[in-house]
């Protein structure tokens, strides 16, 4: 679709009780993103269209939606980059499927905040005698990747464990919070052993590492390889490695407590 032409948008309209797609036509401007097109619809045809956005710079995570069936940020998705679309092919914009619809493209993501409340917080040990905490640069780099998360919840939306099986929600935190747990668990100053929480409450065993969460992350976080798989390895070490089990029985020490 070229600037100066028009594009058809099929936008889902409705609420918790149901709804349908309605089509709108918008003039395309140079560099136009899907959020621009949605705001043009609001301005000209549907002032009551409910959308959520804030920064328009891909950093607040507010404008998540499903564009042509793929979870994306509407503010970072250029119309010209959408494959297979031209002036006659509509761009479909739908709310995130995994979360209940409030109205139109706005979904209720409060379940995520409830999950966050359950995670044991960062708990550093006492400062060294000189009063200065130090970290190796490699440790900084490792956890800094996880802190790039903007909580757009696209990874939660695409995760088939909760997308296709909502009954798993009480037992599975989802990739966003497994990454948060990795950030805490891999911090060299933290003293809390969260392995049991990761196994039981966060339900890491549900994840079968399809990497769909990594594929949609707008921040390029390697959720699966750098976060979830190392956490899975720690769970295996603690609960299923006979050598480490015997070592803990003899010494009475956990792996994390011995390192801190």
VEXBADO-312457 format. One record per residue (C-alpha): residue in three letters; chain; x, y, z. Coordinates in nm, 4 decimals. Example, Ala and Ser with C-alpha at 12.3 -4.5 7.8 and 13.67 -1.06 7.14 Angstrom:
BEGIN
{rest = ALA&kette = A&X = 1.2300&Y = -0.4500&Z = 0.7800} $
{rest = SER&kette = A&X = 1.3670&Y = -0.1060&Z = 0.7140} $
***
This chain:
BEGIN
{rest = UNK&kette = A&X = 0.0000&Y = 0.0000&Z = 0.0000} $
{rest = UNK&kette = A&X = 0.1489&Y = 0.3284&Z = -0.1080} $
{rest = UNK&kette = A&X = 0.1292&Y = 0.6743&Z = 0.0445} $
{rest = UNK&kette = A&X = -0.1441&Y = 0.8770&Z = -0.1207} $
{rest = UNK&kette = A&X = -0.3671&Y = 0.5725&Z = -0.1613} $
{rest = UNK&kette = A&X = -0.6125&Y = 0.4196&Z = 0.0798} $
{rest = UNK&kette = A&X = -0.6219&Y = 0.1103&Z = 0.2974} $
{rest = UNK&kette = A&X = -0.9151&Y = -0.0840&Z = 0.4319} $
{rest = UNK&kette = A&X = -0.9049&Y = -0.1674&Z = 0.8032} $
{rest = UNK&kette = A&X = -1.1176&Y = -0.4498&Z = 0.9427} $
{rest = UNK&kette = A&X = -1.1391&Y = -0.3579&Z = 1.3105} $
{rest = UNK&kette = A&X = -1.3061&Y = -0.5711&Z = 1.5747} $
{rest = UNK&kette = A&X = -1.5861&Y = -0.3809&Z = 1.7492} $
{rest = UNK&kette = A&X = -1.7651&Y = -0.5143&Z = 2.0529} $
{rest = UNK&kette = A&X = -1.7416&Y = -0.5965&Z = 2.4224} $
{rest = UNK&kette = A&X = -1.7496&Y = -0.8925&Z = 2.6607} $
{rest = UNK&kette = A&X = -2.0882&Y = -0.9983&Z = 2.5241} $
{rest = UNK&kette = A&X = -1.9668&Y = -1.0271&Z = 2.1651} $
{rest = UNK&kette = A&X = -1.8980&Y = -0.8240&Z = 1.8555} $
{rest = UNK&kette = A&X = -1.7950&Y = -0.8269&Z = 1.4917} $
{rest = UNK&kette = A&X = -1.5435&Y = -0.6824&Z = 1.2470} $
{rest = UNK&kette = A&X = -1.6297&Y = -0.3530&Z = 1.0816} $
{rest = UNK&kette = A&X = -1.4448&Y = -0.2123&Z = 0.7830} $
{rest = UNK&kette = A&X = -1.3141&Y = 0.1407&Z = 0.7504} $
{rest = UNK&kette = A&X = -1.1116&Y = 0.3067&Z = 0.4746} $
{rest = UNK&kette = A&X = -0.8218&Y = 0.5353&Z = 0.5592} $
{rest = UNK&kette = A&X = -0.5908&Y = 0.7500&Z = 0.3477} $
{rest = UNK&kette = A&X = -0.2307&Y = 0.6297&Z = 0.3721} $
{rest = UNK&kette = A&X = 0.0401&Y = 0.8810&Z = 0.4651} $
{rest = UNK&kette = A&X = 0.4180&Y = 0.8239&Z = 0.4366} $
{rest = UNK&kette = A&X = 0.5517&Y = 0.6075&Z = 0.7197} $
{rest = UNK&kette = A&X = 0.2035&Y = 0.5413&Z = 0.8535} $
{rest = UNK&kette = A&X = 0.1725&Y = 0.2770&Z = 1.1249} $
{rest = UNK&kette = A&X = -0.1386&Y = 0.0820&Z = 1.2215} $
{rest = UNK&kette = A&X = -0.1947&Y = 0.3035&Z = 1.5271} $
{rest = UNK&kette = A&X = -0.2017&Y = 0.6088&Z = 1.2990} $
{rest = UNK&kette = A&X = -0.4671&Y = 0.4391&Z = 1.0871} $
{rest = UNK&kette = A&X = -0.6741&Y = 0.3514&Z = 1.3947} $
{rest = UNK&kette = A&X = -0.6580&Y = 0.7102&Z = 1.5181} $
{rest = UNK&kette = A&X = -0.7653&Y = 0.8269&Z = 1.1726} $
{rest = UNK&kette = A&X = -1.0672&Y = 0.5974&Z = 1.2046} $
{rest = UNK&kette = A&X = -1.1421&Y = 0.7539&Z = 1.5434} $
{rest = UNK&kette = A&X = -1.1153&Y = 1.1041&Z = 1.3993} $
{rest = UNK&kette = A&X = -1.3310&Y = 1.0488&Z = 1.0916} $
{rest = UNK&kette = A&X = -1.5638&Y = 0.7521&Z = 1.1296} $
{rest = UNK&kette = A&X = -1.5758&Y = 0.6000&Z = 1.4787} $
{rest = UNK&kette = A&X = -1.5023&Y = 0.8420&Z = 1.7644} $
{rest = UNK&kette = A&X = -1.6159&Y = 0.5749&Z = 2.0105} $
{rest = UNK&kette = A&X = -1.3525&Y = 0.3229&Z = 1.8967} $
{rest = UNK&kette = A&X = -1.1689&Y = 0.2041&Z = 2.2102} $
{rest = UNK&kette = A&X = -0.7934&Y = 0.1597&Z = 2.1757} $
{rest = UNK&kette = A&X = -0.5141&Y = 0.1744&Z = 2.4309} $
{rest = UNK&kette = A&X = -0.1900&Y = 0.3618&Z = 2.3607} $
{rest = UNK&kette = A&X = 0.0476&Y = 0.6045&Z = 2.5274} $
{rest = UNK&kette = A&X = 0.4016&Y = 0.6681&Z = 2.4021} $
{rest = UNK&kette = A&X = 0.3720&Y = 0.5797&Z = 2.0303} $
{rest = UNK&kette = A&X = 0.7388&Y = 0.4848&Z = 2.0463} $
{rest = UNK&kette = A&X = 0.7305&Y = 0.1120&Z = 2.1224} $
{rest = UNK&kette = A&X = 0.8272&Y = 0.1556&Z = 2.4874} $
{rest = UNK&kette = A&X = 0.5064&Y = 0.1648&Z = 2.6913} $
{rest = UNK&kette = A&X = 0.3613&Y = -0.1661&Z = 2.5706} $
{rest = UNK&kette = A&X = 0.0063&Y = -0.0267&Z = 2.5739} $
{rest = UNK&kette = A&X = -0.1045&Y = -0.0653&Z = 2.2116} $
{rest = UNK&kette = A&X = -0.0799&Y = -0.4432&Z = 2.1773} $
{rest = UNK&kette = A&X = -0.3227&Y = -0.6039&Z = 1.9335} $
{rest = UNK&kette = A&X = -0.3363&Y = -0.8798&Z = 1.6733} $
{rest = UNK&kette = A&X = -0.2662&Y = -0.7496&Z = 1.3244} $
{rest = UNK&kette = A&X = -0.3489&Y = -0.9938&Z = 1.0459} $
{rest = UNK&kette = A&X = -0.3530&Y = -1.2645&Z = 1.3117} $
{rest = UNK&kette = A&X = -0.0112&Y = -1.1880&Z = 1.4600} $
{rest = UNK&kette = A&X = 0.0416&Y = -1.0209&Z = 1.8007} $
{rest = UNK&kette = A&X = 0.2145&Y = -0.6855&Z = 1.7443} $
{rest = UNK&kette = A&X = 0.2488&Y = -0.3321&Z = 1.8727} $
{rest = UNK&kette = A&X = 0.0249&Y = -0.1162&Z = 1.6549} $
{rest = UNK&kette = A&X = 0.2597&Y = 0.1806&Z = 1.6960} $
{rest = UNK&kette = A&X = 0.5567&Y = -0.0109&Z = 1.5534} $
{rest = UNK&kette = A&X = 0.3833&Y = -0.1877&Z = 1.2642} $
{rest = UNK&kette = A&X = 0.4104&Y = 0.0072&Z = 0.9397} $
{rest = UNK&kette = A&X = 0.1333&Y = -0.0476&Z = 0.6887} $
{rest = UNK&kette = A&X = 0.3881&Y = -0.0716&Z = 0.4092} $
{rest = UNK&kette = A&X = 0.5634&Y = -0.3614&Z = 0.5835} $
{rest = UNK&kette = A&X = 0.2594&Y = -0.5858&Z = 0.6112} $
{rest = UNK&kette = A&X = 0.3089&Y = -0.8806&Z = 0.3762} $
{rest = UNK&kette = A&X = 0.0469&Y = -0.9517&Z = 0.1139} $
{rest = UNK&kette = A&X = -0.1466&Y = -0.6301&Z = 0.1614} $
{rest = UNK&kette = A&X = -0.2386&Y = -0.3797&Z = -0.1056} $
{rest = UNK&kette = A&X = -0.5096&Y = -0.1190&Z = -0.1517} $
{rest = UNK&kette = A&X = -0.7747&Y = -0.3889&Z = -0.2001} $
{rest = UNK&kette = A&X = -0.6698&Y = -0.6238&Z = 0.0830} $
{rest = UNK&kette = A&X = -0.7933&Y = -0.5162&Z = 0.4268} $
{rest = UNK&kette = A&X = -0.5686&Y = -0.5066&Z = 0.7322} $
{rest = UNK&kette = A&X = -0.7375&Y = -0.6951&Z = 1.0142} $
{rest = UNK&kette = A&X = -0.6932&Y = -0.5578&Z = 1.3660} $
{rest = UNK&kette = A&X = -0.8270&Y = -0.7624&Z = 1.6578} $
{rest = UNK&kette = A&X = -0.7844&Y = -0.7544&Z = 2.0371} $
{rest = UNK&kette = A&X = -0.5432&Y = -0.9937&Z = 2.2071} $
{rest = UNK&kette = A&X = -0.7160&Y = -1.3301&Z = 2.2193} $
{rest = UNK&kette = A&X = -0.5723&Y = -1.4542&Z = 2.5489} $
{rest = UNK&kette = A&X = -0.7313&Y = -1.1818&Z = 2.7625} $
{rest = UNK&kette = A&X = -1.0977&Y = -1.0855&Z = 2.8145} $
{rest = UNK&kette = A&X = -1.2234&Y = -0.8027&Z = 2.5976} $
{rest = UNK&kette = A&X = -1.3329&Y = -0.4851&Z = 2.7732} $
{rest = UNK&kette = A&X = -1.4342&Y = -0.3006&Z = 2.4565} $
{rest = UNK&kette = A&X = -1.3137&Y = -0.3054&Z = 2.0966} $
{rest = UNK&kette = A&X = -0.9330&Y = -0.3439&Z = 2.1017} $
{rest = UNK&kette = A&X = -0.8948&Y = -0.2930&Z = 2.4773} $
{rest = UNK&kette = A&X = -0.8455&Y = -0.6107&Z = 2.6812} $
{rest = UNK&kette = A&X = -0.8353&Y = -0.6795&Z = 3.0531} $
{rest = UNK&kette = A&X = -0.4740&Y = -0.7692&Z = 3.1349} $
{rest = UNK&kette = A&X = -0.5138&Y = -0.7494&Z = 3.5124} $
{rest = UNK&kette = A&X = -0.4409&Y = -1.1232&Z = 3.5436} $
{rest = UNK&kette = A&X = -0.0798&Y = -1.0376&Z = 3.4660} $
{rest = UNK&kette = A&X = -0.0558&Y = -0.7963&Z = 3.7574} $
{rest = UNK&kette = A&X = -0.1956&Y = -1.0593&Z = 3.9903} $
{rest = UNK&kette = A&X = 0.0763&Y = -1.2973&Z = 3.8741} $
{rest = UNK&kette = A&X = 0.3415&Y = -1.0343&Z = 3.9463} $
{rest = UNK&kette = A&X = 0.2221&Y = -0.9963&Z = 4.3064} $
{rest = UNK&kette = A&X = 0.2952&Y = -1.3641&Z = 4.3782} $
{rest = UNK&kette = A&X = 0.6654&Y = -1.3535&Z = 4.2835} $
{rest = UNK&kette = A&X = 0.9073&Y = -1.3377&Z = 4.5798} $
{rest = UNK&kette = A&X = 1.0762&Y = -0.9957&Z = 4.5540} $
{rest = UNK&kette = A&X = 1.4413&Y = -0.9129&Z = 4.5065} $
{rest = UNK&kette = A&X = 1.6180&Y = -0.9738&Z = 4.8377} $
{rest = UNK&kette = A&X = 1.9884&Y = -0.8816&Z = 4.8508} $
{rest = UNK&kette = A&X = 2.2189&Y = -1.0088&Z = 5.1209} $
{rest = UNK&kette = A&X = 2.4256&Y = -0.7883&Z = 5.3535} $
{rest = UNK&kette = A&X = 2.6792&Y = -0.5523&Z = 5.2003} $
{rest = UNK&kette = A&X = 3.0462&Y = -0.6506&Z = 5.1997} $
{rest = UNK&kette = A&X = 3.2639&Y = -0.5048&Z = 5.4794} $
{rest = UNK&kette = A&X = 3.3653&Y = -0.2063&Z = 5.2655} $
{rest = UNK&kette = A&X = 2.9982&Y = -0.1187&Z = 5.2102} $
{rest = UNK&kette = A&X = 3.0233&Y = -0.1418&Z = 4.8300} $
{rest = UNK&kette = A&X = 2.8330&Y = -0.3909&Z = 4.6142} $
{rest = UNK&kette = A&X = 3.0095&Y = -0.5086&Z = 4.3012} $
{rest = UNK&kette = A&X = 2.9036&Y = -0.7048&Z = 3.9934} $
{rest = UNK&kette = A&X = 3.0909&Y = -0.8485&Z = 3.7000} $
{rest = UNK&kette = A&X = 2.9966&Y = -0.6933&Z = 3.3680} $
{rest = UNK&kette = A&X = 2.8860&Y = -1.0322&Z = 3.2366} $
{rest = UNK&kette = A&X = 2.6305&Y = -1.0541&Z = 3.5185} $
{rest = UNK&kette = A&X = 2.5055&Y = -0.7040&Z = 3.4384} $
{rest = UNK&kette = A&X = 2.4665&Y = -0.7917&Z = 3.0706} $
{rest = UNK&kette = A&X = 2.2785&Y = -1.1127&Z = 3.1445} $
{rest = UNK&kette = A&X = 2.0062&Y = -0.9606&Z = 3.3606} $
{rest = UNK&kette = A&X = 1.9902&Y = -0.6336&Z = 3.1667} $
{rest = UNK&kette = A&X = 1.8370&Y = -0.8202&Z = 2.8724} $
{rest = UNK&kette = A&X = 1.5431&Y = -0.9296&Z = 3.0861} $
{rest = UNK&kette = A&X = 1.4880&Y = -0.5738&Z = 3.2151} $
{rest = UNK&kette = A&X = 1.4152&Y = -0.4551&Z = 2.8617} $
{rest = UNK&kette = A&X = 1.0621&Y = -0.5991&Z = 2.8922} $
{rest = UNK&kette = A&X = 0.7961&Y = -0.3311&Z = 2.8308} $
{rest = UNK&kette = A&X = 0.5078&Y = -0.5496&Z = 2.9531} $
{rest = UNK&kette = A&X = 0.3194&Y = -0.5408&Z = 2.6249} $
{rest = UNK&kette = A&X = 0.2095&Y = -0.8973&Z = 2.7090} $
{rest = UNK&kette = A&X = 0.2422&Y = -1.0082&Z = 2.3476} $
{rest = UNK&kette = A&X = 0.4406&Y = -1.3099&Z = 2.4689} $
{rest = UNK&kette = A&X = 0.1569&Y = -1.3939&Z = 2.7074} $
{rest = UNK&kette = A&X = -0.0946&Y = -1.3523&Z = 2.4257} $
{rest = UNK&kette = A&X = 0.0830&Y = -1.5861&Z = 2.1840} $
{rest = UNK&kette = A&X = 0.1743&Y = -1.8522&Z = 2.4424} $
{rest = UNK&kette = A&X = -0.0422&Y = -2.1496&Z = 2.3483} $
{rest = UNK&kette = A&X = -0.0274&Y = -2.2868&Z = 2.7052} $
{rest = UNK&kette = A&X = -0.2673&Y = -2.0121&Z = 2.8174} $
{rest = UNK&kette = A&X = -0.4028&Y = -1.8926&Z = 2.4818} $
{rest = UNK&kette = A&X = -0.5546&Y = -2.2275&Z = 2.3905} $
{rest = UNK&kette = A&X = -0.5986&Y = -2.3593&Z = 2.7451} $
{rest = UNK&kette = A&X = -0.7222&Y = -2.0835&Z = 2.9768} $
{rest = UNK&kette = A&X = -0.7679&Y = -2.3456&Z = 3.2475} $
{rest = UNK&kette = A&X = -0.3872&Y = -2.3380&Z = 3.2826} $
{rest = UNK&kette = A&X = -0.3840&Y = -1.9759&Z = 3.3995} $
{rest = UNK&kette = A&X = -0.4016&Y = -2.0585&Z = 3.7718} $
{rest = UNK&kette = A&X = -0.0985&Y = -2.2875&Z = 3.7404} $
{rest = UNK&kette = A&X = 0.1212&Y = -2.1103&Z = 3.4821} $
{rest = UNK&kette = A&X = 0.2708&Y = -1.7614&Z = 3.5038} $
{rest = UNK&kette = A&X = 0.3577&Y = -1.7341&Z = 3.1361} $
{rest = UNK&kette = A&X = 0.6772&Y = -1.6221&Z = 2.9598} $
{rest = UNK&kette = A&X = 0.6704&Y = -1.2609&Z = 3.0796} $
{rest = UNK&kette = A&X = 0.6935&Y = -1.3660&Z = 3.4438} $
{rest = UNK&kette = A&X = 0.9323&Y = -1.6527&Z = 3.3825} $
{rest = UNK&kette = A&X = 1.1621&Y = -1.3858&Z = 3.2392} $
{rest = UNK&kette = A&X = 1.1069&Y = -1.1748&Z = 3.5516} $
{rest = UNK&kette = A&X = 1.1956&Y = -1.4771&Z = 3.7633} $
{rest = UNK&kette = A&X = 1.5096&Y = -1.5299&Z = 3.5543} $
{rest = UNK&kette = A&X = 1.6051&Y = -1.1667&Z = 3.6170} $
{rest = UNK&kette = A&X = 1.5773&Y = -1.2222&Z = 3.9931} $
{rest = UNK&kette = A&X = 1.7205&Y = -1.5724&Z = 4.0074} $
{rest = UNK&kette = A&X = 2.0297&Y = -1.4833&Z = 3.8031} $
{rest = UNK&kette = A&X = 2.1085&Y = -1.1657&Z = 3.9978} $
{rest = UNK&kette = A&X = 2.4334&Y = -1.2246&Z = 4.1921} $
{rest = UNK&kette = A&X = 2.3146&Y = -1.0189&Z = 4.4920} $
{rest = UNK&kette = A&X = 1.9814&Y = -1.1950&Z = 4.5384} $
{rest = UNK&kette = A&X = 1.9586&Y = -1.4530&Z = 4.8177} $
{rest = UNK&kette = A&X = 1.6156&Y = -1.6100&Z = 4.7645} $
{rest = UNK&kette = A&X = 1.5913&Y = -1.9633&Z = 4.6267} $
{rest = UNK&kette = A&X = 1.2863&Y = -1.9458&Z = 4.3988} $
{rest = UNK&kette = A&X = 1.3332&Y = -2.2884&Z = 4.2400} $
{rest = UNK&kette = A&X = 1.0320&Y = -2.4428&Z = 4.4105} $
{rest = UNK&kette = A&X = 0.8185&Y = -2.1406&Z = 4.3193} $
{rest = UNK&kette = A&X = 0.9348&Y = -2.1655&Z = 3.9561} $
{rest = UNK&kette = A&X = 0.8471&Y = -2.5350&Z = 3.9477} $
{rest = UNK&kette = A&X = 0.5141&Y = -2.5334&Z = 4.1299} $
{rest = UNK&kette = A&X = 0.3548&Y = -2.1871&Z = 4.1361} $
{rest = UNK&kette = A&X = 0.4977&Y = -2.0547&Z = 3.8058} $
{rest = UNK&kette = A&X = 0.4454&Y = -2.3939&Z = 3.6388} $
{rest = UNK&kette = A&X = 0.7551&Y = -2.3898&Z = 3.4209} $
{rest = UNK&kette = A&X = 0.6936&Y = -2.7542&Z = 3.3321} $
{rest = UNK&kette = A&X = 0.3990&Y = -2.6468&Z = 3.1148} $
{rest = UNK&kette = A&X = 0.6345&Y = -2.4669&Z = 2.8738} $
{rest = UNK&kette = A&X = 0.7521&Y = -2.6861&Z = 2.5864} $
{rest = UNK&kette = A&X = 0.9888&Y = -2.4200&Z = 2.4476} $
{rest = UNK&kette = A&X = 0.8266&Y = -2.3599&Z = 2.1082} $
{rest = UNK&kette = A&X = 0.9843&Y = -2.0099&Z = 2.1109} $
{rest = UNK&kette = A&X = 0.6612&Y = -1.8429&Z = 1.9954} $
{rest = UNK&kette = A&X = 0.7061&Y = -1.5919&Z = 2.2793} $
{rest = UNK&kette = A&X = 1.0551&Y = -1.5022&Z = 2.1590} $
{rest = UNK&kette = A&X = 0.9291&Y = -1.4575&Z = 1.8028} $
{rest = UNK&kette = A&X = 0.6822&Y = -1.1810&Z = 1.8955} $
{rest = UNK&kette = A&X = 0.8910&Y = -0.9916&Z = 2.1533} $
{rest = UNK&kette = A&X = 0.9298&Y = -0.6315&Z = 2.0250} $
{rest = UNK&kette = A&X = 1.2389&Y = -0.5819&Z = 2.2417} $
{rest = UNK&kette = A&X = 1.4199&Y = -0.8817&Z = 2.0947} $
{rest = UNK&kette = A&X = 1.4560&Y = -1.0581&Z = 2.4302} $
{rest = UNK&kette = A&X = 1.5687&Y = -1.4192&Z = 2.3928} $
{rest = UNK&kette = A&X = 1.2962&Y = -1.5333&Z = 2.6298} $
{rest = UNK&kette = A&X = 1.3328&Y = -1.9049&Z = 2.5659} $
{rest = UNK&kette = A&X = 1.7065&Y = -1.9534&Z = 2.5200} $
{rest = UNK&kette = A&X = 1.8376&Y = -1.7089&Z = 2.7806} $
{rest = UNK&kette = A&X = 1.5579&Y = -1.7213&Z = 3.0372} $
{rest = UNK&kette = A&X = 1.3220&Y = -2.0176&Z = 3.0350} $
{rest = UNK&kette = A&X = 1.5691&Y = -2.2929&Z = 2.9431} $
{rest = UNK&kette = A&X = 1.8214&Y = -2.1945&Z = 3.2163} $
{rest = UNK&kette = A&X = 1.5358&Y = -2.1903&Z = 3.4688} $
{rest = UNK&kette = A&X = 1.4274&Y = -2.5353&Z = 3.3534} $
{rest = UNK&kette = A&X = 1.7852&Y = -2.6566&Z = 3.4011} $
{rest = UNK&kette = A&X = 1.7887&Y = -2.5230&Z = 3.7578} $
{rest = UNK&kette = A&X = 1.4657&Y = -2.7046&Z = 3.8363} $
{rest = UNK&kette = A&X = 1.6095&Y = -3.0268&Z = 3.6934} $
{rest = UNK&kette = A&X = 1.9299&Y = -2.9813&Z = 3.8943} $
{rest = UNK&kette = A&X = 1.7409&Y = -2.9391&Z = 4.2188} $
{rest = UNK&kette = A&X = 1.4718&Y = -3.2015&Z = 4.1842} $
{rest = UNK&kette = A&X = 1.6029&Y = -3.4644&Z = 3.9453} $
{rest = UNK&kette = A&X = 1.9858&Y = -3.4679&Z = 3.9547} $
{rest = UNK&kette = A&X = 2.0890&Y = -3.7514&Z = 4.1904} $
{rest = UNK&kette = A&X = 2.4429&Y = -3.6203&Z = 4.2405} $
{rest = UNK&kette = A&X = 2.3286&Y = -3.2750&Z = 4.3515} $
{rest = UNK&kette = A&X = 2.0571&Y = -3.4308&Z = 4.5651} $
{rest = UNK&kette = A&X = 2.3207&Y = -3.6380&Z = 4.7478} $
{rest = UNK&kette = A&X = 2.5481&Y = -3.3321&Z = 4.7847} $
{rest = UNK&kette = A&X = 2.2666&Y = -3.1340&Z = 4.9469} $
{rest = UNK&kette = A&X = 2.1892&Y = -3.4219&Z = 5.1807} $
{rest = UNK&kette = A&X = 2.5508&Y = -3.4396&Z = 5.2923} $
{rest = UNK&kette = A&X = 2.6205&Y = -3.0669&Z = 5.3202} $
{rest = UNK&kette = A&X = 2.2721&Y = -2.9400&Z = 5.4071} $
{rest = UNK&kette = A&X = 2.3299&Y = -2.6530&Z = 5.1649} $
{rest = UNK&kette = A&X = 2.1443&Y = -2.5436&Z = 4.8524} $
{rest = UNK&kette = A&X = 2.3233&Y = -2.4451&Z = 4.5370} $
{rest = UNK&kette = A&X = 2.2211&Y = -2.0770&Z = 4.5655} $
{rest = UNK&kette = A&X = 2.2964&Y = -2.0423&Z = 4.9349} $
{rest = UNK&kette = A&X = 2.6466&Y = -2.1816&Z = 4.8806} $
{rest = UNK&kette = A&X = 2.7118&Y = -1.9263&Z = 4.6059} $
{rest = UNK&kette = A&X = 2.5867&Y = -1.6234&Z = 4.8018} $
***
